[in-house]
Amino acid sequence: MALSYKARKRWSLVILVIGLPLYAGLAVNLVAILPALPKALEFIMYVVLGTVWIVPLKFVFQGIGQADPDADDDKN
């Protein structure tokens, strides 16, 4: 079931405002739980954790910055 443009726009807002801060807190706590790591490895973990969240949510964000494809273009 595909989401409409409006639904994707709303879900993207919810994900960015609520989900992303929660995920960032989870990622920081996950790295903090691990034993002391070299700074380079810790940096790599933050980069990976900072980008991997988008993979399952990519379909929600695709096309959000474009004009609504379902809107009527007839302005007579």
mmCIF file of the N, C-alpha and C atoms, coordinates in Angstrom:
data_MODEL
# 
_entry.id   MODEL 
# 
loop_
_atom_site.group_PDB 
_atom_site.id 
_atom_site.type_symbol 
_atom_site.label_atom_id 
_atom_site.label_alt_id 
_atom_site.label_comp_id 
_atom_site.label_asym_id 
_atom_site.label_entity_id 
_atom_site.label_seq_id 
_atom_site.pdbx_PDB_ins_code 
_atom_site.Cartn_x 
_atom_site.Cartn_y 
_atom_site.Cartn_z 
_atom_site.occupancy 
_atom_site.B_iso_or_equiv 
_atom_site.pdbx_formal_charge 
_atom_site.auth_seq_id 
_atom_site.auth_comp_id 
_atom_site.auth_asym_id 
_atom_site.auth_atom_id 
_atom_site.pdbx_PDB_model_num 
ATOM 1   N N  . MET A 1 1  ? 0.838  -1.173 0.000   1.00 0.00 ? 1  MET A N  1 
ATOM 2   C CA . MET A 1 1  ? 0.000  0.000  0.000   1.00 0.00 ? 1  MET A CA 1 
ATOM 3   C C  . MET A 1 1  ? 0.890  1.246  0.000   1.00 0.00 ? 1  MET A C  1 
ATOM 4   N N  . ALA A 1 2  ? 0.776  2.051  -1.011  1.00 0.00 ? 2  ALA A N  1 
ATOM 5   C CA . ALA A 1 2  ? 1.578  3.256  -1.138  1.00 0.00 ? 2  ALA A CA 1 
ATOM 6   C C  . ALA A 1 2  ? 0.931  4.401  -0.359  1.00 0.00 ? 2  ALA A C  1 
ATOM 7   N N  . LEU A 1 3  ? 1.771  5.218  0.226   1.00 0.00 ? 3  LEU A N  1 
ATOM 8   C CA . LEU A 1 3  ? 1.281  6.378  0.962   1.00 0.00 ? 3  LEU A CA 1 
ATOM 9   C C  . LEU A 1 3  ? 1.048  7.536  -0.001  1.00 0.00 ? 3  LEU A C  1 
ATOM 10  N N  . SER A 1 4  ? 0.036  8.308  0.279   1.00 0.00 ? 4  SER A N  1 
ATOM 11  C CA . SER A 1 4  ? -0.215 9.491  -0.538  1.00 0.00 ? 4  SER A CA 1 
ATOM 12  C C  . SER A 1 4  ? 0.843  10.544 -0.226  1.00 0.00 ? 4  SER A C  1 
ATOM 13  N N  . TYR A 1 5  ? 0.895  11.567 -1.054  1.00 0.00 ? 5  TYR A N  1 
ATOM 14  C CA . TYR A 1 5  ? 1.862  12.648 -0.863  1.00 0.00 ? 5  TYR A CA 1 
ATOM 15  C C  . TYR A 1 5  ? 1.659  13.324 0.493   1.00 0.00 ? 5  TYR A C  1 
ATOM 16  N N  . LYS A 1 6  ? 0.402  13.608 0.842   1.00 0.00 ? 6  LYS A N  1 
ATOM 17  C CA . LYS A 1 6  ? 0.114  14.268 2.117   1.00 0.00 ? 6  LYS A CA 1 
ATOM 18  C C  . LYS A 1 6  ? 0.515  13.397 3.300   1.00 0.00 ? 6  LYS A C  1 
ATOM 19  N N  . ALA A 1 7  ? 0.240  12.093 3.195   1.00 0.00 ? 7  ALA A N  1 
ATOM 20  C CA . ALA A 1 7  ? 0.602  11.181 4.276   1.00 0.00 ? 7  ALA A CA 1 
ATOM 21  C C  . ALA A 1 7  ? 2.116  11.087 4.430   1.00 0.00 ? 7  ALA A C  1 
ATOM 22  N N  . ARG A 1 8  ? 2.830  11.017 3.298   1.00 0.00 ? 8  ARG A N  1 
ATOM 23  C CA . ARG A 1 8  ? 4.291  10.965 3.369   1.00 0.00 ? 8  ARG A CA 1 
ATOM 24  C C  . ARG A 1 8  ? 4.847  12.251 3.973   1.00 0.00 ? 8  ARG A C  1 
ATOM 25  N N  . LYS A 1 9  ? 4.249  13.379 3.633   1.00 0.00 ? 9  LYS A N  1 
ATOM 26  C CA . LYS A 1 9  ? 4.704  14.659 4.166   1.00 0.00 ? 9  LYS A CA 1 
ATOM 27  C C  . LYS A 1 9  ? 4.487  14.713 5.684   1.00 0.00 ? 9  LYS A C  1 
ATOM 28  N N  . ARG A 1 10 ? 3.340  14.260 6.135   1.00 0.00 ? 10 ARG A N  1 
ATOM 29  C CA . ARG A 1 10 ? 3.057  14.243 7.576   1.00 0.00 ? 10 ARG A CA 1 
ATOM 30  C C  . ARG A 1 10 ? 3.970  13.275 8.310   1.00 0.00 ? 10 ARG A C  1 
ATOM 31  N N  . TRP A 1 11 ? 4.139  12.065 7.757   1.00 0.00 ? 11 TRP A N  1 
ATOM 32  C CA . TRP A 1 11 ? 5.004  11.079 8.402   1.00 0.00 ? 11 TRP A CA 1 
ATOM 33  C C  . TRP A 1 11 ? 6.452  11.554 8.441   1.00 0.00 ? 11 TRP A C  1 
ATOM 34  N N  . SER A 1 12 ? 6.904  12.232 7.392   1.00 0.00 ? 12 SER A N  1 
ATOM 35  C CA . SER A 1 12 ? 8.277  12.728 7.400   1.00 0.00 ? 12 SER A CA 1 
ATOM 36  C C  . SER A 1 12 ? 8.464  13.760 8.507   1.00 0.00 ? 12 SER A C  1 
ATOM 37  N N  . LEU A 1 13 ? 7.478  14.593 8.740   1.00 0.00 ? 13 LEU A N  1 
ATOM 38  C CA . LEU A 1 13 ? 7.550  15.572 9.817   1.00 0.00 ? 13 LEU A CA 1 
ATOM 39  C C  . LEU A 1 13 ? 7.597  14.882 11.177  1.00 0.00 ? 13 LEU A C  1 
ATOM 40  N N  . VAL A 1 14 ? 6.748  13.889 11.378  1.00 0.00 ? 14 VAL A N  1 
ATOM 41  C CA . VAL A 1 14 ? 6.736  13.139 12.639  1.00 0.00 ? 14 VAL A CA 1 
ATOM 42  C C  . VAL A 1 14 ? 8.079  12.443 12.857  1.00 0.00 ? 14 VAL A C  1 
ATOM 43  N N  . ILE A 1 15 ? 8.605  11.849 11.807  1.00 0.00 ? 15 ILE A N  1 
ATOM 44  C CA . ILE A 1 15 ? 9.884  11.142 11.919  1.00 0.00 ? 15 ILE A CA 1 
ATOM 45  C C  . ILE A 1 15 ? 11.000 12.116 12.284  1.00 0.00 ? 15 ILE A C  1 
ATOM 46  N N  . LEU A 1 16 ? 11.038 13.277 11.635  1.00 0.00 ? 16 LEU A N  1 
ATOM 47  C CA . LEU A 1 16 ? 12.112 14.233 11.889  1.00 0.00 ? 16 LEU A CA 1 
ATOM 48  C C  . LEU A 1 16 ? 11.991 14.918 13.249  1.00 0.00 ? 16 LEU A C  1 
ATOM 49  N N  . VAL A 1 17 ? 10.769 15.194 13.698  1.00 0.00 ? 17 VAL A N  1 
ATOM 50  C CA . VAL A 1 17 ? 10.587 15.931 14.947  1.00 0.00 ? 17 VAL A CA 1 
ATOM 51  C C  . VAL A 1 17 ? 10.620 15.017 16.173  1.00 0.00 ? 17 VAL A C  1 
ATOM 52  N N  . ILE A 1 18 ? 10.083 13.813 16.053  1.00 0.00 ? 18 ILE A N  1 
ATOM 53  C CA . ILE A 1 18 ? 10.005 12.915 17.203  1.00 0.00 ? 18 ILE A CA 1 
ATOM 54  C C  . ILE A 1 18 ? 10.982 11.741 17.077  1.00 0.00 ? 18 ILE A C  1 
ATOM 55  N N  . GLY A 1 19 ? 10.965 11.086 15.935  1.00 0.00 ? 19 GLY A N  1 
ATOM 56  C CA . GLY A 1 19 ? 11.750 9.868  15.773  1.00 0.00 ? 19 GLY A CA 1 
ATOM 57  C C  . GLY A 1 19 ? 13.245 10.087 15.728  1.00 0.00 ? 19 GLY A C  1 
ATOM 58  N N  . LEU A 1 20 ? 13.698 11.102 15.021  1.00 0.00 ? 20 LEU A N  1 
ATOM 59  C CA . LEU A 1 20 ? 15.136 11.326 14.882  1.00 0.00 ? 20 LEU A CA 1 
ATOM 60  C C  . LEU A 1 20 ? 15.810 11.697 16.209  1.00 0.00 ? 20 LEU A C  1 
ATOM 61  N N  . PRO A 1 21 ? 15.232 12.568 17.033  1.00 0.00 ? 21 PRO A N  1 
ATOM 62  C CA . PRO A 1 21 ? 15.863 12.822 18.343  1.00 0.00 ? 21 PRO A CA 1 
ATOM 63  C C  . PRO A 1 21 ? 15.897 11.567 19.227  1.00 0.00 ? 21 PRO A C  1 
ATOM 64  N N  . LEU A 1 22 ? 14.847 10.764 19.175  1.00 0.00 ? 22 LEU A N  1 
ATOM 65  C CA . LEU A 1 22 ? 14.855 9.515  19.947  1.00 0.00 ? 22 LEU A CA 1 
ATOM 66  C C  . LEU A 1 22 ? 15.945 8.574  19.446  1.00 0.00 ? 22 LEU A C  1 
ATOM 67  N N  . TYR A 1 23 ? 16.078 8.466  18.142  1.00 0.00 ? 23 TYR A N  1 
ATOM 68  C CA . TYR A 1 23 ? 17.102 7.612  17.560  1.00 0.00 ? 23 TYR A CA 1 
ATOM 69  C C  . TYR A 1 23 ? 18.504 8.131  17.902  1.00 0.00 ? 23 TYR A C  1 
ATOM 70  N N  . ALA A 1 24 ? 18.702 9.443  17.874  1.00 0.00 ? 24 ALA A N  1 
ATOM 71  C CA . ALA A 1 24 ? 20.006 10.013 18.204  1.00 0.00 ? 24 ALA A CA 1 
ATOM 72  C C  . ALA A 1 24 ? 20.371 9.695  19.657  1.00 0.00 ? 24 ALA A C  1 
ATOM 73  N N  . GLY A 1 25 ? 19.419 9.819  20.556  1.00 0.00 ? 25 GLY A N  1 
ATOM 74  C CA . GLY A 1 25 ? 19.664 9.462  21.959  1.00 0.00 ? 25 GLY A CA 1 
ATOM 75  C C  . GLY A 1 25 ? 19.995 7.994  22.118  1.00 0.00 ? 25 GLY A C  1 
ATOM 76  N N  . LEU A 1 26 ? 19.293 7.152  21.386  1.00 0.00 ? 26 LEU A N  1 
ATOM 77  C CA . LEU A 1 26 ? 19.568 5.713  21.421  1.00 0.00 ? 26 LEU A CA 1 
ATOM 78  C C  . LEU A 1 26 ? 20.968 5.408  20.894  1.00 0.00 ? 26 LEU A C  1 
ATOM 79  N N  . ALA A 1 27 ? 21.362 6.064  19.803  1.00 0.00 ? 27 ALA A N  1 
ATOM 80  C CA . ALA A 1 27 ? 22.689 5.835  19.224  1.00 0.00 ? 27 ALA A CA 1 
ATOM 81  C C  . ALA A 1 27 ? 23.785 6.285  20.185  1.00 0.00 ? 27 ALA A C  1 
ATOM 82  N N  . VAL A 1 28 ? 23.618 7.430  20.815  1.00 0.00 ? 28 VAL A N  1 
ATOM 83  C CA . VAL A 1 28 ? 24.626 7.918  21.761  1.00 0.00 ? 28 VAL A CA 1 
ATOM 84  C C  . VAL A 1 28 ? 24.730 6.974  22.952  1.00 0.00 ? 28 VAL A C  1 
ATOM 85  N N  . ASN A 1 29 ? 23.599 6.509  23.457  1.00 0.00 ? 29 ASN A N  1 
ATOM 86  C CA . ASN A 1 29 ? 23.627 5.571  24.581  1.00 0.00 ? 29 ASN A CA 1 
ATOM 87  C C  . ASN A 1 29 ? 24.247 4.236  24.186  1.00 0.00 ? 29 ASN A C  1 
ATOM 88  N N  . LEU A 1 30 ? 24.007 3.800  22.971  1.00 0.00 ? 30 LEU A N  1 
ATOM 89  C CA . LEU A 1 30 ? 24.592 2.549  22.497  1.00 0.00 ? 30 LEU A CA 1 
ATOM 90  C C  . LEU A 1 30 ? 26.106 2.642  22.457  1.00 0.00 ? 30 LEU A C  1 
ATOM 91  N N  . VAL A 1 31 ? 26.630 3.738  21.943  1.00 0.00 ? 31 VAL A N  1 
ATOM 92  C CA . VAL A 1 31 ? 28.084 3.913  21.887  1.00 0.00 ? 31 VAL A CA 1 
ATOM 93  C C  . VAL A 1 31 ? 28.651 4.086  23.292  1.00 0.00 ? 31 VAL A C  1 
ATOM 94  N N  . ALA A 1 32 ? 27.916 4.726  24.196  1.00 0.00 ? 32 ALA A N  1 
ATOM 95  C CA . ALA A 1 32 ? 28.395 4.944  25.559  1.00 0.00 ? 32 ALA A CA 1 
ATOM 96  C C  . ALA A 1 32 ? 28.459 3.642  26.353  1.00 0.00 ? 32 ALA A C  1 
ATOM 97  N N  . ILE A 1 33 ? 27.604 2.688  26.027  1.00 0.00 ? 33 ILE A N  1 
ATOM 98  C CA . ILE A 1 33 ? 27.587 1.411  26.739  1.00 0.00 ? 33 ILE A CA 1 
ATOM 99  C C  . ILE A 1 33 ? 28.833 0.585  26.439  1.00 0.00 ? 33 ILE A C  1 
ATOM 100 N N  . LEU A 1 34 ? 29.336 0.724  25.226  1.00 0.00 ? 34 LEU A N  1 
ATOM 101 C CA . LEU A 1 34 ? 30.500 -0.047 24.815  1.00 0.00 ? 34 LEU A CA 1 
ATOM 102 C C  . LEU A 1 34 ? 31.729 0.365  25.618  1.00 0.00 ? 34 LEU A C  1 
ATOM 103 N N  . PRO A 1 35 ? 32.682 -0.559 25.753  1.00 0.00 ? 35 PRO A N  1 
ATOM 104 C CA . PRO A 1 35 ? 33.919 -0.185 26.459  1.00 0.00 ? 35 PRO A CA 1 
ATOM 105 C C  . PRO A 1 35 ? 34.672 0.898  25.687  1.00 0.00 ? 35 PRO A C  1 
ATOM 106 N N  . ALA A 1 36 ? 35.657 1.479  26.316  1.00 0.00 ? 36 ALA A N  1 
ATOM 107 C CA . ALA A 1 36 ? 36.421 2.566  25.698  1.00 0.00 ? 36 ALA A CA 1 
ATOM 108 C C  . ALA A 1 36 ? 36.997 2.118  24.358  1.00 0.00 ? 36 ALA A C  1 
ATOM 109 N N  . LEU A 1 37 ? 36.689 2.888  23.328  1.00 0.00 ? 37 LEU A N  1 
ATOM 110 C CA . LEU A 1 37 ? 37.140 2.581  21.973  1.00 0.00 ? 37 LEU A CA 1 
ATOM 111 C C  . LEU A 1 37 ? 38.063 3.685  21.483  1.00 0.00 ? 37 LEU A C  1 
ATOM 112 N N  . PRO A 1 38 ? 38.901 3.373  20.498  1.00 0.00 ? 38 PRO A N  1 
ATOM 113 C CA . PRO A 1 38 ? 39.700 4.454  19.893  1.00 0.00 ? 38 PRO A CA 1 
ATOM 114 C C  . PRO A 1 38 ? 38.773 5.498  19.271  1.00 0.00 ? 38 PRO A C  1 
ATOM 115 N N  . LYS A 1 39 ? 39.209 6.740  19.286  1.00 0.00 ? 39 LYS A N  1 
ATOM 116 C CA . LYS A 1 39 ? 38.381 7.843  18.789  1.00 0.00 ? 39 LYS A CA 1 
ATOM 117 C C  . LYS A 1 39 ? 37.986 7.657  17.324  1.00 0.00 ? 39 LYS A C  1 
ATOM 118 N N  . ALA A 1 40 ? 38.883 7.108  16.517  1.00 0.00 ? 40 ALA A N  1 
ATOM 119 C CA . ALA A 1 40 ? 38.579 6.904  15.095  1.00 0.00 ? 40 ALA A CA 1 
ATOM 120 C C  . ALA A 1 40 ? 37.449 5.889  14.927  1.00 0.00 ? 40 ALA A C  1 
ATOM 121 N N  . LEU A 1 41 ? 37.471 4.811  15.695  1.00 0.00 ? 41 LEU A N  1 
ATOM 122 C CA . LEU A 1 41 ? 36.421 3.798  15.615  1.00 0.00 ? 41 LEU A CA 1 
ATOM 123 C C  . LEU A 1 41 ? 35.093 4.358  16.123  1.00 0.00 ? 41 LEU A C  1 
ATOM 124 N N  . GLU A 1 42 ? 35.166 5.140  17.175  1.00 0.00 ? 42 GLU A N  1 
ATOM 125 C CA . GLU A 1 42 ? 33.954 5.764  17.711  1.00 0.00 ? 42 GLU A CA 1 
ATOM 126 C C  . GLU A 1 42 ? 33.351 6.728  16.682  1.00 0.00 ? 42 GLU A C  1 
ATOM 127 N N  . PHE A 1 43 ? 34.191 7.495  16.000  1.00 0.00 ? 43 PHE A N  1 
ATOM 128 C CA . PHE A 1 43 ? 33.729 8.403  14.950  1.00 0.00 ? 43 PHE A CA 1 
ATOM 129 C C  . PHE A 1 43 ? 33.051 7.631  13.825  1.00 0.00 ? 43 PHE A C  1 
ATOM 130 N N  . ILE A 1 44 ? 33.655 6.528  13.406  1.00 0.00 ? 44 ILE A N  1 
ATOM 131 C CA . ILE A 1 44 ? 33.074 5.697  12.342  1.00 0.00 ? 44 ILE A CA 1 
ATOM 132 C C  . ILE A 1 44 ? 31.721 5.155  12.770  1.00 0.00 ? 44 ILE A C  1 
ATOM 133 N N  . MET A 1 45 ? 31.597 4.741  14.032  1.00 0.00 ? 45 MET A N  1 
ATOM 134 C CA . MET A 1 45 ? 30.315 4.230  14.529  1.00 0.00 ? 45 MET A CA 1 
ATOM 135 C C  . MET A 1 45 ? 29.248 5.317  14.492  1.00 0.00 ? 45 MET A C  1 
ATOM 136 N N  . TYR A 1 46 ? 29.610 6.543  14.883  1.00 0.00 ? 46 TYR A N  1 
ATOM 137 C CA . TYR A 1 46 ? 28.646 7.639  14.838  1.00 0.00 ? 46 TYR A CA 1 
ATOM 138 C C  . TYR A 1 46 ? 28.228 7.965  13.404  1.00 0.00 ? 46 TYR A C  1 
ATOM 139 N N  . VAL A 1 47 ? 29.164 7.913  12.490  1.00 0.00 ? 47 VAL A N  1 
ATOM 140 C CA . VAL A 1 47 ? 28.838 8.187  11.086  1.00 0.00 ? 47 VAL A CA 1 
ATOM 141 C C  . VAL A 1 47 ? 27.896 7.115  10.549  1.00 0.00 ? 47 VAL A C  1 
ATOM 142 N N  . VAL A 1 48 ? 28.178 5.856  10.835  1.00 0.00 ? 48 VAL A N  1 
ATOM 143 C CA . VAL A 1 48 ? 27.327 4.758  10.365  1.00 0.00 ? 48 VAL A CA 1 
ATOM 144 C C  . VAL A 1 48 ? 25.945 4.842  11.000  1.00 0.00 ? 48 VAL A C  1 
ATOM 145 N N  . LEU A 1 49 ? 25.895 5.017  12.312  1.00 0.00 ? 49 LEU A N  1 
ATOM 146 C CA . LEU A 1 49 ? 24.600 5.126  12.989  1.00 0.00 ? 49 LEU A CA 1 
ATOM 147 C C  . LEU A 1 49 ? 23.834 6.374  12.556  1.00 0.00 ? 49 LEU A C  1 
ATOM 148 N N  . GLY A 1 50 ? 24.550 7.413  12.185  1.00 0.00 ? 50 GLY A N  1 
ATOM 149 C CA . GLY A 1 50 ? 23.903 8.644  11.750  1.00 0.00 ? 50 GLY A CA 1 
ATOM 150 C C  . GLY A 1 50 ? 23.312 8.562  10.355  1.00 0.00 ? 50 GLY A C  1 
ATOM 151 N N  . THR A 1 51 ? 23.765 7.610  9.561   1.00 0.00 ? 51 THR A N  1 
ATOM 152 C CA . THR A 1 51 ? 23.238 7.480  8.201   1.00 0.00 ? 51 THR A CA 1 
ATOM 153 C C  . THR A 1 51 ? 22.353 6.261  8.011   1.00 0.00 ? 51 THR A C  1 
ATOM 154 N N  . VAL A 1 52 ? 22.468 5.263  8.846   1.00 0.00 ? 52 VAL A N  1 
ATOM 155 C CA . VAL A 1 52 ? 21.723 4.028  8.628   1.00 0.00 ? 52 VAL A CA 1 
ATOM 156 C C  . VAL A 1 52 ? 20.223 4.172  8.919   1.00 0.00 ? 52 VAL A C  1 
ATOM 157 N N  . TRP A 1 53 ? 19.835 5.176  9.672   1.00 0.00 ? 53 TRP A N  1 
ATOM 158 C CA . TRP A 1 53 ? 18.418 5.342  10.005  1.00 0.00 ? 53 TRP A CA 1 
ATOM 159 C C  . TRP A 1 53 ? 17.560 5.653  8.779   1.00 0.00 ? 53 TRP A C  1 
ATOM 160 N N  . ILE A 1 54 ? 18.166 6.235  7.763   1.00 0.00 ? 54 ILE A N  1 
ATOM 161 C CA . ILE A 1 54 ? 17.392 6.655  6.598   1.00 0.00 ? 54 ILE A CA 1 
ATOM 162 C C  . ILE A 1 54 ? 17.052 5.489  5.674   1.00 0.00 ? 54 ILE A C  1 
ATOM 163 N N  . VAL A 1 55 ? 17.814 4.400  5.728   1.00 0.00 ? 55 VAL A N  1 
ATOM 164 C CA . VAL A 1 55 ? 17.615 3.293  4.786   1.00 0.00 ? 55 VAL A CA 1 
ATOM 165 C C  . VAL A 1 55 ? 16.187 2.738  4.843   1.00 0.00 ? 55 VAL A C  1 
ATOM 166 N N  . PRO A 1 56 ? 15.648 2.385  6.000   1.00 0.00 ? 56 PRO A N  1 
ATOM 167 C CA . PRO A 1 56 ? 14.275 1.857  5.991   1.00 0.00 ? 56 PRO A CA 1 
ATOM 168 C C  . PRO A 1 56 ? 13.198 2.915  5.771   1.00 0.00 ? 56 PRO A C  1 
ATOM 169 N N  . LEU A 1 57 ? 13.555 4.183  5.928   1.00 0.00 ? 57 LEU A N  1 
ATOM 170 C CA . LEU A 1 57 ? 12.567 5.263  5.802   1.00 0.00 ? 57 LEU A CA 1 
ATOM 171 C C  . LEU A 1 57 ? 12.715 6.058  4.513   1.00 0.00 ? 57 LEU A C  1 
ATOM 172 N N  . LYS A 1 58 ? 13.545 5.594  3.615   1.00 0.00 ? 58 LYS A N  1 
ATOM 173 C CA . LYS A 1 58 ? 13.838 6.330  2.387   1.00 0.00 ? 58 LYS A CA 1 
ATOM 174 C C  . LYS A 1 58 ? 12.574 6.619  1.565   1.00 0.00 ? 58 LYS A C  1 
ATOM 175 N N  . PHE A 1 59 ? 11.669 5.665  1.490   1.00 0.00 ? 59 PHE A N  1 
ATOM 176 C CA . PHE A 1 59 ? 10.458 5.843  0.681   1.00 0.00 ? 59 PHE A CA 1 
ATOM 177 C C  . PHE A 1 59 ? 9.564  6.960  1.214   1.00 0.00 ? 59 PHE A C  1 
ATOM 178 N N  . VAL A 1 60 ? 9.634  7.238  2.506   1.00 0.00 ? 60 VAL A N  1 
ATOM 179 C CA . VAL A 1 60 ? 8.802  8.298  3.085   1.00 0.00 ? 60 VAL A CA 1 
ATOM 180 C C  . VAL A 1 60 ? 9.283  9.668  2.626   1.00 0.00 ? 60 VAL A C  1 
ATOM 181 N N  . PHE A 1 61 ? 10.598 9.842  2.506   1.00 0.00 ? 61 PHE A N  1 
ATOM 182 C CA . PHE A 1 61 ? 11.166 11.145 2.207   1.00 0.00 ? 61 PHE A CA 1 
ATOM 183 C C  . PHE A 1 61 ? 11.306 11.424 0.715   1.00 0.00 ? 61 PHE A C  1 
ATOM 184 N N  . GLN A 1 62 ? 11.154 10.431 -0.129  1.00 0.00 ? 62 GLN A N  1 
ATOM 185 C CA . GLN A 1 62 ? 11.326 10.651 -1.564  1.00 0.00 ? 62 GLN A CA 1 
ATOM 186 C C  . GLN A 1 62 ? 10.229 11.546 -2.120  1.00 0.00 ? 62 GLN A C  1 
ATOM 187 N N  . GLY A 1 63 ? 10.625 12.624 -2.760  1.00 0.00 ? 63 GLY A N  1 
ATOM 188 C CA . GLY A 1 63 ? 9.685  13.511 -3.424  1.00 0.00 ? 63 GLY A CA 1 
ATOM 189 C C  . GLY A 1 63 ? 8.982  14.508 -2.542  1.00 0.00 ? 63 GLY A C  1 
ATOM 190 N N  . ILE A 1 64 ? 9.340  14.597 -1.272  1.00 0.00 ? 64 ILE A N  1 
ATOM 191 C CA . ILE A 1 64 ? 8.656  15.509 -0.360  1.00 0.00 ? 64 ILE A CA 1 
ATOM 192 C C  . ILE A 1 64 ? 8.930  16.965 -0.718  1.00 0.00 ? 64 ILE A C  1 
ATOM 193 N N  . GLY A 1 65 ? 10.107 17.269 -1.234  1.00 0.00 ? 65 GLY A N  1 
ATOM 194 C CA . GLY A 1 65 ? 10.443 18.641 -1.586  1.00 0.00 ? 65 GLY A CA 1 
ATOM 195 C C  . GLY A 1 65 ? 9.859  19.096 -2.910  1.00 0.00 ? 65 GLY A C  1 
ATOM 196 N N  . GLN A 1 66 ? 9.239  18.201 -3.642  1.00 0.00 ? 66 GLN A N  1 
ATOM 197 C CA . GLN A 1 66 ? 8.649  18.527 -4.936  1.00 0.00 ? 66 GLN A CA 1 
ATOM 198 C C  . GLN A 1 66 ? 7.212  19.015 -4.752  1.00 0.00 ? 66 GLN A C  1 
ATOM 199 N N  . ALA A 1 67 ? 6.656  19.526 -5.814  1.00 0.00 ? 67 ALA A N  1 
ATOM 200 C CA . ALA A 1 67 ? 5.245  19.947 -5.786  1.00 0.00 ? 67 ALA A CA 1 
ATOM 201 C C  . ALA A 1 67 ? 4.354  18.701 -5.660  1.00 0.00 ? 67 ALA A C  1 
ATOM 202 N N  . ASP A 1 68 ? 3.187  18.896 -5.078  1.00 0.00 ? 68 ASP A N  1 
ATOM 203 C CA . ASP A 1 68 ? 2.242  17.806 -4.897  1.00 0.00 ? 68 ASP A CA 1 
ATOM 204 C C  . ASP A 1 68 ? 1.791  17.264 -6.261  1.00 0.00 ? 68 ASP A C  1 
ATOM 205 N N  . PRO A 1 69 ? 2.093  16.000 -6.557  1.00 0.00 ? 69 PRO A N  1 
ATOM 206 C CA . PRO A 1 69 ? 1.709  15.447 -7.853  1.00 0.00 ? 69 PRO A CA 1 
ATOM 207 C C  . PRO A 1 69 ? 0.196  15.234 -7.979  1.00 0.00 ? 69 PRO A C  1 
ATOM 208 N N  . ASP A 1 70 ? -0.509 15.185 -6.853  1.00 0.00 ? 70 ASP A N  1 
ATOM 209 C CA . ASP A 1 70 ? -1.960 14.949 -6.882  1.00 0.00 ? 70 ASP A CA 1 
ATOM 210 C C  . ASP A 1 70 ? -2.748 16.259 -6.966  1.00 0.00 ? 70 ASP A C  1 
ATOM 211 N N  . ALA A 1 71 ? -2.070 17.393 -6.814  1.00 0.00 ? 71 ALA A N  1 
ATOM 212 C CA . ALA A 1 71 ? -2.771 18.680 -6.849  1.00 0.00 ? 71 ALA A CA 1 
ATOM 213 C C  . ALA A 1 71 ? -3.242 18.990 -8.270  1.00 0.00 ? 71 ALA A C  1 
ATOM 214 N N  . ASP A 1 72 ? -4.339 19.687 -8.336  1.00 0.00 ? 72 ASP A N  1 
ATOM 215 C CA . ASP A 1 72 ? -4.857 20.110 -9.640  1.00 0.00 ? 72 ASP A CA 1 
ATOM 216 C C  . ASP A 1 72 ? -4.025 21.263 -10.170 1.00 0.00 ? 72 ASP A C  1 
ATOM 217 N N  . ASP A 1 73 ? -3.589 21.146 -11.399 1.00 0.00 ? 73 ASP A N  1 
ATOM 218 C CA . ASP A 1 73 ? -2.806 22.200 -12.023 1.00 0.00 ? 73 ASP A CA 1 
ATOM 219 C C  . ASP A 1 73 ? -3.688 23.159 -12.830 1.00 0.00 ? 73 ASP A C  1 
ATOM 220 N N  . ASP A 1 74 ? -4.995 22.918 -12.853 1.00 0.00 ? 74 ASP A N  1 
ATOM 221 C CA . ASP A 1 74 ? -5.920 23.755 -13.605 1.00 0.00 ? 74 ASP A CA 1 
ATOM 222 C C  . ASP A 1 74 ? -6.322 24.956 -12.760 1.00 0.00 ? 74 ASP A C  1 
ATOM 223 N N  . LYS A 1 75 ? -5.778 26.119 -13.084 1.00 0.00 ? 75 LYS A N  1 
ATOM 224 C CA . LYS A 1 75 ? -6.124 27.361 -12.389 1.00 0.00 ? 75 LYS A CA 1 
ATOM 225 C C  . LYS A 1 75 ? -6.736 28.310 -13.395 1.00 0.00 ? 75 LYS A C  1 
ATOM 226 N N  . ASN A 1 76 ? -8.007 28.116 -13.697 1.00 0.00 ? 76 ASN A N  1 
ATOM 227 C CA . ASN A 1 76 ? -8.710 28.940 -14.702 1.00 0.00 ? 76 ASN A CA 1 
ATOM 228 C C  . ASN A 1 76 ? -9.349 30.116 -14.074 1.00 0.00 ? 76 ASN A C  1 
# 
